[in-house]
């Protein structure tokens, strides 16, 4: 049996973007934390270089304004805010979104070869990468066969048990063993659930709403796991301006009877200089400007590794 750890990065909101080696430190820690009889395989997905040209052109355009030099926090605006908001805007666009999907499909298919029936997949998703992954797996906007990216999305969905890609494929593919989110803004998906899903009026559902297909996955997994709930760990650094609790939100959206998810919000313990940022006297603009360090700290945190290892063991 092999436990595949699928990593997907987000935006680190610091000066330097994530590199393809972004998950190496955390995977090394996981290998040390799990029992020696566990066989782990890393599946790091990387999309961080797709938006660079578009964002560079935007920054160059902004810098042409004679008022740009008079703006405060220019580095913060052009790096931290632009990277996060820019990646969101560009991914939502059909053109860039389909390019991200194609990149992730190509990487995932190569790394998830020669699967055995007992193998499991553990998701470790950071920041905006959580939103991208859940959009690919569950959003209705990819269902139309004529839209760019449809075939790649269906191929990814087909690879995971309980998610229907092409009709009749929802009980094929690798089974999820756990979900782990770090510094995740996935709560914004609650804003797309503008109304309760009505099977008599599917048009009323937002095309970005992930809740119906996520519920389908949880029901399928619940049956397969014979009532054993799926571990979901949501990690939050107290100085991370992007992170937020998910337990109550997800229970309300997809698991009201708490039958399918064993979900924990975990506040990680800051260390060193970052520990100063959570004191009442330090919760100010200066702390916010250092939030990028907190947002990227999950990849090297011992507590994160230890909790994910426990989830893998379940």
N, C-alpha and C positions, 0 to 999 in steps of 0.2 A: 504493500500500500504506500502510495506517495501523497504527501500533502503539498499541493501547489500553492504558493503564496503569490497572489497577483497584486502587484503594487501599481498604483497610479498616482502621480504627483499632481500638485496644483501649482499655484503661484506663490513663491516664497516671499513676495513683497519686499525683497531686499535688492541691492544694487545688481547682484549677479543672479541670473536665472538658474533654475535647477539644471544639473548636468545629467547625462545618461547614467551616471554611477550613483544617482541620488539615494538609492535604496540599499546600497552595499553595507553600510554600517549597521542599519537595523537588521538586515538579514543575517549578518554575522552574529549579532546578539541573539537572535531567535535560535540559530543553530546551537548556540551555547546553552540556551535556557531550556529547550525541550529535551525529553529523555533521549538517550543515545540510540534507542531502537526506532526513533522516528526518522523517516526519510523526507527531507524538505527539498523542494525545488523552487527557485526564485523565478518569477515571471514579471520583470519590471517593464511597464509600458511607458514610453517616452514620446511626448508631443510638444515639448517646450520650445522648439525652434520654429514652429510653423508660423507664429504671429509676429516674429521679430521685425520683418521688413515693413509690415503695415504700421506697427507702432513707431518705428524709426521715422517713417514718412510723416506721421502725425506730429511727432516731437519737432521735427525740422520746420513744419508749418507753423506750429505754435511759437517757435523761436523767432520767426520772421516779424512777429508783432512787436512794435516799439514799447508796448506795455508789459511784455513778458518779464523783462528784467526787474520790473517794479513789483512783481508778485512775490509774496512770502512763500517759503517752503517749496522752492522750485524743484529741488531734488526729490522731495517727498511726492510732489505732484507727478513728475515725469517718470519716476521709477515705481514707487510703491502703489500709488493710487492708479496710475495708468496701466500697470501690469495687471492688476486685479480687475479693474473695470473694463480694460481693453480686451482681455481674454474672454470676459463674459460676453461683451458685445459682439466680438468677432466669432465666437463659437456659435452663438445663437443665429448668426447669419448662415444661410444655407451653404454658401460657397466655402467658407472656412470650416464650418461644422463638418461638412462632408469630407474635407481633407483630413481633419483630425480623426474622423471615424475610419477612413481608409488606412491611415497610419497605424492605429491601434489594432485593427483587424489583422493586418499583415503581421504585426509582432505577435499577437496572441495565438494565431493559428500555428505559427512556427514553433512557439514554445510549449503549446499544449498538444503535442503529438504523442502517439503511442499510449493513450490513456487506458487504464484498467478500470473495471466496474467498481472497485472499492476505493478508488482514488477520490480525494476531496479537494475543493478549491476554497481558499481563504482570501477574502478581499481585504486589502489594506489601502485605504483611499485617503488622500490628503487634500484639504482645501477645495479649490475649484475642480480638482480631479474627481471629487465625489459627485459633484453636479454633472460633470461630463459623463461619467460612467452610468449613473442612474438615469440620465436622459437617454443614453444609448439603449439601455436594457428595458426601459419601461415607458418612455414617452410615446404618445400616439402620433406625434408629428412625423415619425419615420415609417409609418405603416403603409403609406401610399406608394405603390410600386413605381410610379413615375418620378418620384422625387430623387434628387441626387443624394447618394449615400444609402438608399434603401437596401440594396443587396448586401452591402458591407454590414449594416446593422443586423439584418436577418442572419447573416453568417455568425456574428458574435452571439446573438440570442440562441441560435441553434446549438451552440457549443455548451450551453448551461442548462442543466435539468430544471424543469419547472417554468421556463420562460419560452413562450411560443414565438418562434420566428416565422418560418414558413408553416402553413397549416399542418398540424399533426406532429410537430417536432418538439412539443413542450415536455415530453417525458424521455427525451434523449439527452446526451451530454453529461458533463461532470456535475456532481452534486456539491452545493455550497456547504461548507463546514462552519464558517463564521464570517461575520462582517465586522470590520474595524474601521472607524472613521476618525480622522485627526484634524482638528481645526476646521471643521466642516461647516459651510454655510448652507447645507442642504435644507435647512428650515425655510428657505425662500420658496421651495416647491409648495409649501402650504398655501402660499399666496395664489398659486395657479389652480388650487382646488376651489374654484369660485362657487361651486354648487355641488351637492351630493350627486354622484353618478346615477343617472337614470337610464336603465336599459331601454326604456321606451322612447328615449330622446337622446341618443348618443351625441347628437350635434351640440348638446348643451355642455359637453365636457371640453375643457381646454386641451389643445393639442400638446401642451407642455405638461399636463397633469400626469404624474407617475403613479398615482394611488391605485387605480384599478388593476394594472398589470403587476404591481408590487404585491397587492393582496392575493392575486392568483398564484404568484410564486410561493408566498408564505403558506397558502393552503396546500399546494402540492408538496412542499417540503414537510409540512406538518404530518401529512399522511405517510410519506416515505419514512420519516423519522419516528413514526409510531407515537406521536404526541410529545416527543422530546423537543423542547423549544430551541430555536436557533440562537446561538450566542451573538450578541451585537455589543461591541464596546465603542463608546464615543468618548474620545479623549479631548480635554479642553485645558489649555494653559491659561491661567487667570489673567495674564497680560496680553493674550491674543485677541485682537479686536474682531476677528472673523469667527472665532469659535462660539458655539452656543449649545445649551442643553437640547437633547433630542427626545428623551424618554417620553415625557408627557405628550409632546407633539405627535410622535409616531404612534403612540397608543391611541390617540384621538383619531388619527388619519387611517391607520391600517390594521390595528389590533386592539379594538375596544375591549374584548373579553380577555386579552392577555393570554391567548392560547398558543401563539406562534413564536413570539420573540422573548428571549431572556436578555433584556436590554439594560445596560448600565451606563450612566454618564459618569466619567471618571475625571476628576480635577487633578492634574498632575502637579507634582511638587517642583516649583522652580528651584534652581540652584545658582550659586554664585551671584553675579551682578543682577541677573534677572529677578532674583528673589526680592531685591529692593523695590522693584517696580510695583509690587502689589500692596505696599504699605499705603495707608490713606494719604500720607503727605506726598507720595510720589505718583498718585493717580491723576496725572495732569497731561498737558500737551506733550511734555518731554517723554513721558512714559509711552504715550501713543505713538510717537515717532520711533520708539524702539520696539514697537509691536512686531515688526518684521522678524526680529530675532526670536521672539516668543513663537511666532507663527511657524517658523522653520525648525524649531527645537525638537519636535517630536521624533525626527529621524534618528537622533542620537540619545534618546532618553531611556534609561534603564527601566523605569516604571512602565513605560509603554511596551517595551519588549516583554517584560515579565507578564503583563496582563494579556497580551496577544498570545503568548505561549500557553497560558492557562486556557484560553478560548480554543486553541488548537487541540489541546488535550481533552476537551469536552466532546 
